[in-house]
Amino acid sequence: MPVVEGTTRFAAERHERILRLLRERGAMSLHTLATALGASEVTVRRDLRALEEQGLLDRSRGGAAPLGGPAREPTHRQKAGVAVREKAAIAELAAGLVGPQDAVVLGPGTTTEQLALRLARLPGLSVTTNSLLVAHALADAREVDVVLTGGMLRGSIHAMVGGVAERFLATVRVRRAFLSGNGLTSARGLSTPSLPVAGVDQALAAAAEEVVVLADHTKIGVDAPFQTVPPERITHLFTDPRAPRDELDALAAAGTAVHVTETP
């Protein structure tokens, strides 16, 4: 007799895997969970409802988060092993927006770090950042000027936060800011679980005429507590083919130019 997704034993196994994935990665979209589990979104939605009723996770619009919710901020080490190929492809595609002699702002994140590596060859480029990892990626690029904001080190993401960083960024004006964040929805835009990180991300966005968001599929459809960039301020979004199509369509309808990489 064939086994179906909804049998008790297989449901229990999925529940265990869902909780483990959320502990490891933080908040995840319904689409990403379904893909990771090899199950339908209808089945996973039912699983999330059951786990929420047991008090084992927090459900959010379009996904779920570990208890204590999207307030959990993944560390750089945790994020570095997630969607590695997708992030590299996103960075490669987004690099096409930057040319020699440009001045840009780069926020913290594993995808912006990948972008920095691809910008190192551009002569006359000026990069302002609060990310130590971005700065390190450009440290040997002799023709690239790197400006660090200063501020208080947030070790979990290897980035500078606080009033010093925000006040410095208020003196900066560039054409484009490249940001990542922890969640992106068509309803609220870019968001993060950390209030200090949100303050600096908002300042990074305010320093630029255009905001470019780099977000792989694990972030799209996820909503974290603190909004950093509203959807109407996002000029470009670079993502991968596994991102939820309904969210991409809604962002495009709001005026965001959506760029999707080729399938890895």
C-alpha positions, 0 to 999 in steps of 0.5 A: 500500500503506498505511503502518503504525505499525511500518515502519522509516522511521516507527519511526525518525521516532517515535524521533527525536520521542520523544527530542526530547520527552524532552529538551524536557519531561523525564520523560513518561508512556506515555499522554502520549507516545502522544498527542503522537505520534499512535500507540498505547501498544503501539507507543510501549511497543515504541519505548521498549524499543528506545531503552532497549536502545540506551542512549538513554533511561531507562524507568520505570514507565509512561513514560520519561525522558531519560538521566540520568533523572527527575533532570533538573529542568525549568526554569520556562520549559520548563514554562510552555509545556506543557499551558497550557490544561489548567493553566488549567482545573485552576487554575480548578476547584481555586480552588473549594476556597478561600474568603474568610478562608481560610489556605492554603499554595501550592507552586511551579509553573506550575499553582499560579501560575495558581491564585494568579491566581484567588485574588487576588479573595478578601478576607481570604485568607492565602497562605504560599508559597515561590514568587516567582511565586505571590507576584508573582501576588498582589502587587496583591491588596490584600485578600490577605496573602502570607507568603514563607518565606525561604530560598535561591533556586532560580532554575530554578523561582523558589522558595525552598528549604533549611533556612530555608524548612523551619524556617519552614514547621514553624511554619505550620498551615493547612487545605490545601496546594496542590502540583504537583511533577514526577511523580505515581503511584498507587504513590508519590504526588507526587515531584520530581527535586530533593532540596532541592525535595523537602525544602520540598515535604514541609514544605509538605505537613506544614503542612496538614491536607489536601494538594491536588495540581494535576497535568496529564496530562503528570505523571501516571504519571511517577515522579521520584526523591524522594517528597514526598507519599505517595498516602495523604496526597493528599486531592484531585487536580485533573487533566485528561481526558487523564490515564491512567485507570488511575492515576486509578482507583488513586488514587481507590481509595486515598482521593483525591478525583479532580477532572477538568476538562472537555475543553478 
